[in-house]
Amino acid sequence: MKRVLIVSPHWPPVNAPDLQRVRMSLPYYSQHGYEVTVLTVDARDVYATLEPELVATVPVDASVEKVRVDLPRLWKFLSMQSLGLRA
């Protein structure tokens, strides 16, 4: 089976526009013989609206690896609120 890594800073339960395309495309990868792994930032480190219901919409065969963003006080001190820069 072929593998694909998708990097998405936002992931359910975070509700952000940039994750929707990835979330909706996941079923098609497995239909075409791909094993999917999503690399994302842990929801505890994201400054966004949380919607726990979104977790149920992620296919169960997708592997999701969450990473923590270190030193939140430092990022706040440096006024770096962008998740892409912090991660």
N, C-alpha and C positions, 0 to 999 in steps of 0.2 A: 504494500500500500504506500502511496506517495504521501508525503507530509508537507504541511504548510504552517508557517508561523505568522500570525496576525498580531501586530502591535497596535493597541488602542488604549490611549490614556484613560478614557472613560469606559465603564462597563457597568451593567446592572448590579446593584440597585440605583446607580446614578442615572438620572435622566438628562442626557445631553444629546444634542442633534448629531454629533459626529459618530456616535456609536450605533445609530440605528441602521445604517447601511450594512455594517459588519454583522450585526445581530440578525438581520433579515436574510443575509446571504449564507449563513452557516449551514442550513439544511442542504443546500446545493453542492457544497464541497463534498459531503459524505456520499451524496448520490453519484458523484463523478469519481469516486475512489480516493478521496483525500482524507487524511487524518489531520484534524485541525487542533492547533494549540493557540490560545489567545493569551498574550502577555499584556497585563494591565496593571494599573495602580490600585492599591487597596482603597476601598470606598471611604475608609476612615481618614484618608489623607487628601480627599477631594473636596473642594469648596463648591458644592453644587446641590441641587435638589435631589433627594433620595426617594425612590419609589420602589419599595420592596416587591411589588407585584411583577416588576419587569424580570426578576430572576426566574420566574416560572416560564418565561418565553424563550429561554436559552436552551437549545437542544442538549440532551443529556450526554450525547456522545462527544461533545466538544470539551476538550481539556482547557481549563482556565487557570493560569498561574498569576497570582497577585503578588505584587512587590510593594513594600513600604517606602515612602519618601522620608529620608532621614533629616534630622535637624529642622523641624518646623519653625522653631523660634528664629533661627538664622535666616530662613527664607522670608519670614515676616519682617525681620529687621531690614533686610535688603530690598524690601518691597517687591519681591518676585512672587506674584500670585499666579503666574502662568504655570499650569500643570506640566506642560511640555518642558519648560525650563527646569522646574523643580525635579522632575523625574529623570 
